[in-house]
């Protein structure tokens, strides 16, 4: 009935490939960002289907890199999938490792950083229909950096857990 | 604003625990099934939120166990997360291992089996609003078992990949 039905078998199974790639899944590098709001991130869309209200994506941040600092009305359900790093959710900075779960509430600043020697890979559940992310203004950044723990995180040097 | 805001910090981060459990996530064993349509499966709901159109669950099948043989209008996006096994999707039986992706189209019989010595754990993306699964009738089972590869799979002894 749909165009998917004619190729059911090829699309039903997609094999894992080395280095956290998947058969038939495009690995998209994020474009360079002039404002340095993200760095060294790739994105792979694992599930996006006209019959699914949600999408599952895999993001991977190279060591020293970070995902976009942003907020939006839609929420994220994140599972750390590879390696370790730190993340900011609202006013909280946390060390995260494999299989940890992170919920990003609506309109909450968030960022994931590969602060160690390993890549930081994470799965992200999101609604297929969603609002555009908002990027921080200079005032927003100043407000975030007023918190020493957040400022250290944004410099790529989060304080050790105390 | 919502009741979630008052406990944002505790709910934003849920730490991975040993043996594929998660902090604050209930691990539900499936009830025993008289018709033996499933066996030795547990379910953990990782993300289910009033602000999310999708849900992410983790199912784990003990060695020798299997998920429910069922079909439904809603679709599943599955990633094998732990171990290995076999799955049936429509008329196809496949060996699957960690990080492999499996898409279950609408109204397609499917089952996951831990056919080896290891548990088979998988993540399952699904719409929060969905129809009830249909279980096979005796006629449905007979039709499935008419295919030798499917019959072997349903006996828990899938043919080696050829």
HADDOCK unambig.tbl for C-alpha pairs under 7 A between the chains (distance, minus, plus):
assign (segid A and resid 12 and name CA) (segid B and resid 102 and name CA) 5.35 0.50 0.50
assign (segid A and resid 12 and name CA) (segid B and resid 103 and name CA) 4.56 0.50 0.50
assign (segid A and resid 12 and name CA) (segid B and resid 104 and name CA) 6.53 0.50 0.50
assign (segid A and resid 13 and name CA) (segid B and resid 101 and name CA) 5.79 0.50 0.50
assign (segid A and resid 13 and name CA) (segid B and resid 102 and name CA) 4.73 0.50 0.50
assign (segid A and resid 13 and name CA) (segid B and resid 103 and name CA) 6.52 0.50 0.50
assign (segid A and resid 14 and name CA) (segid B and resid 100 and name CA) 6.02 0.50 0.50
assign (segid A and resid 14 and name CA) (segid B and resid 101 and name CA) 4.99 0.50 0.50
assign (segid A and resid 14 and name CA) (segid B and resid 102 and name CA) 6.44 0.50 0.50
assign (segid A and resid 15 and name CA) (segid B and resid 100 and name CA) 4.66 0.50 0.50
assign (segid A and resid 15 and name CA) (segid B and resid 101 and name CA) 6.22 0.50 0.50
assign (segid A and resid 16 and name CA) (segid B and resid 99 and name CA) 5.28 0.50 0.50
assign (segid A and resid 16 and name CA) (segid B and resid 100 and name CA) 4.67 0.50 0.50
assign (segid A and resid 47 and name CA) (segid B and resid 77 and name CA) 6.21 0.50 0.50
assign (segid A and resid 51 and name CA) (segid B and resid 75 and name CA) 6.60 0.50 0.50
assign (segid A and resid 52 and name CA) (segid B and resid 75 and name CA) 6.75 0.50 0.50
assign (segid A and resid 52 and name CA) (segid B and resid 127 and name CA) 6.23 0.50 0.50
assign (segid A and resid 53 and name CA) (segid B and resid 53 and name CA) 5.55 0.50 0.50
assign (segid A and resid 53 and name CA) (segid B and resid 54 and name CA) 5.87 0.50 0.50
assign (segid A and resid 53 and name CA) (segid B and resid 127 and name CA) 5.77 0.50 0.50
assign (segid A and resid 54 and name CA) (segid B and resid 53 and name CA) 5.88 0.50 0.50
assign (segid A and resid 54 and name CA) (segid B and resid 54 and name CA) 4.63 0.50 0.50
assign (segid A and resid 54 and name CA) (segid B and resid 127 and name CA) 6.71 0.50 0.50
assign (segid A and resid 75 and name CA) (segid B and resid 51 and name CA) 6.59 0.50 0.50
assign (segid A and resid 75 and name CA) (segid B and resid 52 and name CA) 6.76 0.50 0.50
assign (segid A and resid 77 and name CA) (segid B and resid 47 and name CA) 6.21 0.50 0.50
assign (segid A and resid 99 and name CA) (segid B and resid 16 and name CA) 5.29 0.50 0.50
assign (segid A and resid 100 and name CA) (segid B and resid 14 and name CA) 6.02 0.50 0.50
assign (segid A and resid 100 and name CA) (segid B and resid 15 and name CA) 4.65 0.50 0.50
assign (segid A and resid 100 and name CA) (segid B and resid 16 and name CA) 4.67 0.50 0.50
assign (segid A and resid 101 and name CA) (segid B and resid 13 and name CA) 5.80 0.50 0.50
assign (segid A and resid 101 and name CA) (segid B and resid 14 and name CA) 4.99 0.50 0.50
assign (segid A and resid 101 and name CA) (segid B and resid 15 and name CA) 6.22 0.50 0.50
assign (segid A and resid 102 and name CA) (segid B and resid 12 and name CA) 5.35 0.50 0.50
assign (segid A and resid 102 and name CA) (segid B and resid 13 and name CA) 4.74 0.50 0.50
assign (segid A and resid 102 and name CA) (segid B and resid 14 and name CA) 6.45 0.50 0.50
assign (segid A and resid 103 and name CA) (segid B and resid 12 and name CA) 4.57 0.50 0.50
assign (segid A and resid 103 and name CA) (segid B and resid 13 and name CA) 6.54 0.50 0.50
assign (segid A and resid 104 and name CA) (segid B and resid 12 and name CA) 6.51 0.50 0.50
assign (segid A and resid 127 and name CA) (segid B and resid 52 and name CA) 6.25 0.50 0.50
assign (segid A and resid 127 and name CA) (segid B and resid 53 and name CA) 5.79 0.50 0.50
assign (segid A and resid 127 and name CA) (segid B and resid 54 and name CA) 6.71 0.50 0.50
